[in-house]
Structure formats: C-alpha cells, structure tokens
Amino acid sequence: MKKHIDIFIEGRVNKVDFNFYSQIGAIKFNIDAIYKNGDTRHVDIEAEGKTEDINDYIKYIRTGALKNYIELFRTEQGKFKNIQGFTSLKVHKEEITGFKRFLKAMVKY
C-alpha cells in the first residue's frame, strides 16, 4: 500500500545540491515527490511510495551525506495525492525581497 508523507527540513540546505540529493534518493527508493524550496533555509518534500520505501527515503535524507546541513527535520502523515515522478518547485525569498525593493523604488517616482 502506498502512503503520503510530508517532510519539513530546515538548515543550511542552500548551495549544497539538496534538491539533486533528494531527487537521487527518490529514484533510488522508487519515490514520487514534489520538492519545494521555500527559501534558502527551508525545504518541504511531499513524498509518496510504499511504506518501506518511504521509510528508507526518510532515513537516506535524514542520515545521509548531507545530514550535517540539516538543523530541523520533521515528518507528518499526509493525504495521498497520487504524485507522479519528481517535481522541483523553487521559490527563493531573496528574489521576492529584491522584487519588493524594486517595486518600492518604482513607487517613489
């Protein structure tokens, strides 16, 4: 039986190829996932797969090669969404902040 798990990670995960590492693990453990980089310190992963594969994937991320960059790691059982493949969604706070500064500068004129 397949299940859905939400993984919340916080730490120094920017510029260490955490996205690529997560994707390699998803392929290795036959996991379908959506990877969301909320800002430079925060990552959300929605993962679906067989219970044993999910457990192996969580262990791979939590205790694997990039474990020293993780400061907070939390998982929650979620509603099954039938995710297909691996999707990466990146939203960087710095880009949004820079855009807000640009808009404020435009308002002054």
Secondary structure, 3 states (H helix, E strand, C coil): CEEEEEEEEEECCCCCCHHHHHHHHHHHCCCEEEEEEEECCEEEEEEEEEHHHHHHHHHHHHHCCCHHHEEEEEEEEECCCCCCCEEEEECCHHHHHHHHHHHHHHHHC
